[in-house]
Amino acid sequence: MNWFKYSSPQSFFPLAGKLVPWFGALAAIACAAGLYLVMAFWAGLGLAFNTRLSGMMASAIAPTGTLYTFLALWTGSLWGKPTWGTWWVWDARLTSELILLFLYFGFMALQAAIDDPRRADKAGAVLALVGVVNIPIIYFSVKWWNTLHQGASVSLTKAPTMAAAMLTGMAVMAFGFWFYSIAAALMRARCIMLERERASEWAVEYAKGLA
């Protein structure tokens, strides 16, 4: 099967439409049962191969990444108050996570400030690739500095230190959030494709089919 044919918006648009309900359903099931690098990948791909779809996907993923980062900071402060006795400290992990949130906002603001979509994609891609350096800092901050955060509870090299019930719930919710992220990004990417490709024949034909 030739996967390269899906590198164009015209070919990827119908595929995204078919995948959205599947990942949406998987997200709902996983979240009901269980109750941050992808953007940089697409950005790097767009810079390396100058593909239109890569920039669109990076733009589509950014709002979901922003939402998750904000939720991590917000719920972390709610957990930190009874646990540490404070809503916020300039802890290494908290600070680096806050920087990540600002990078997301900066990425979206930079793209919105540039009228030409292709130039906006390239500028955003450079910022995303620079910002991805912050990801290992967030992960290793508890090892590199003396922070309030404890070490990792789940590791590839040793047994988990959390209870099995909590581990199962966390794993299921992680899959749920991933499925939601994919479904939301694909839906947003379809909207971006229609907006940018509205003058192309395939987009006009699709719009006529909806009328």
N, C-alpha and C positions, 0 to 999 in steps of 0.2 A: 504494500500500500504506500502510495506517495504522499507522505505527510507534508511535504514542502508546498503542496498546492493550497494548504490552509494558511499560508503566510500572507495572503492577500485578504483585505476586508470582504470582498465579494464572496470568497469561498468560506471564510471563517464565520460570517454572519449567520447563515442557516445552521451551521454546526453549533454555534453558541446557543441559538434558540432551542435546539434539541437537548442540550446539556443542562440548561437552567432548571427545568422541572425536576430532573433526576437529582442534581445536587441540592436543590431546595428541599426535596422530600427526605434525602439522607440527613440534611441538617436538622429538619424537624424531628425525625425519629431519634437521632443521636442526642439532641438537646433534651427531648422529653425523657429519654431513658436515663440520662446522666444528671438531670437537674438535681513573627514580625518579620525578608530577604528577596521575597518574590518580586517586589516592585523593582529592586535594583537589578534583578536578573533580566527583566524585560527592558529596562533602561539600557543596560549594557548591550543587549542583543540589538536594540535599535541603533546604537552608536556604531556597533561593529559592522552590521549589514545594511544599515540605512533603510530599514523596513518600516512602512507606515503603521502596520499593525502593532509593532512593539511599543511605540509611543502611545498609541491608544490604550493598550492594556495597562501600561504604567499609570496613565491618567485615571483609568477605571479602578485600579487597586488602591490608589492613594487615600480616598475618603474612608474606606473600610479600615485601612491601617491606622488612620488618624483616630477613628472611633475606638478601636481596640486599645490603642495607647492611652487615650483619655480614660477609658474604663479601668485599665490597669492602675493608673495613678489614683483615680477616684476611689475604687474599691480598696486599694492598698491603704489609703488614708483612713478609711472606715475600719479596716482591720488593725491598723497601727495604733489607733487611739486606745482601745482596751488592752492591747498587747504591750505596747511600748510606753503608753501614757502620753502620747503626742500625735497630733494629726500629720505633722510634717517635720522632717529634719533634712539638712543638706547632706544626706547620706549619699555615698558614691553611686549606688544603684538608682536611688530616686532621682538624683541629679542627672545622670546619664539618660534615664527614661524620659525626663522632662525635656532634655535636649532633643531626643527623638521626636517628641510631639512637635517641637518648634520646627524641626526639619520637615516634617509632614506639612505643616502649615506653610512653610517657606516654599516647598515644592509646588503646592497648589496655587499660592499667590504668584509665584514666578511664571507659571504657565498662563494664568489668567491675565497677567500684565503684558504678554506678548501676543500681538494680533495674528501673526503668521503661525499656524499650527505646527508646521515642520520645525521652525526655529524654536518654538515653545517646547516641543518635544526634546530637542537637542539640549537646550538649556536646562530643562528639568532632569534630563538623563545625567548630565554632569553633576548636578547637585545630589541626585540620588546615589550615584557612585561614590561621591565624597562622603555623604552621610552614612553609607553602609559601614564605614570604619567604626561607627558608634556601636554597632551591634555586638561585636566581641567584647567591647568595653562593658556593656551592660551585663553580658553573661559572666565575664570573669571578674567583675568588680568585687564580688565577695571574697575572691581569692587574692586579689592584688592589694586590697586595702582592708583596714579594720572597720567593718560596717555593722550596722544593727541587724542587717539581714543574715540569716543563717546560711550555711552551705546548701548545695543541691540535695533535695530529698530523693531524686531519681537520677541514676547515673548508669552509663553503659558498662562501667567497670566493676560495679558492686551492687548488692541487693538494695532495693528501695527501703528507706527508713520510715516511710509512712504506712499507716494501716491499710490492709488490702481493700477495704470498702472505700476509703478515700482515694486510693490509687485508681480503682476501677472507675469511680465517678469522674475523676480528673481526666482519665484517658478518653472516656466516652464524650465528655464535654469538649475536649480538645478536638476530636474528630468532628463534633457538631459545629464548632466555630470554623474549622477549616472548610467544611462543606458549605456553610453559609457564605464564607468569604469568596469561594469560587463562584457560587450562584450569583451573589451580588455583583461581583466584578464582571461576570459575563453579561448580566443584564445592563450594567452601566456601559460596557464596551459596545454593545449593540446600539445604544443611544448615541454614543460618540461616533460610531461608524456611519449611522444614518445622517447625522449632522454634517460630518465632514465630506461624505460621499454623496450628498443629496443631488448633485448634478450628474452623477454617473447613471448609466442605463439600468444597472441592476437595482439601484436604490429607487429610481423612478418606478420601475416595474413593481417593486415591493410595496411602495406607497399606493400604487393603483390597486393592488390586490387588497389592501386594507380599506379602500374607499367603498 
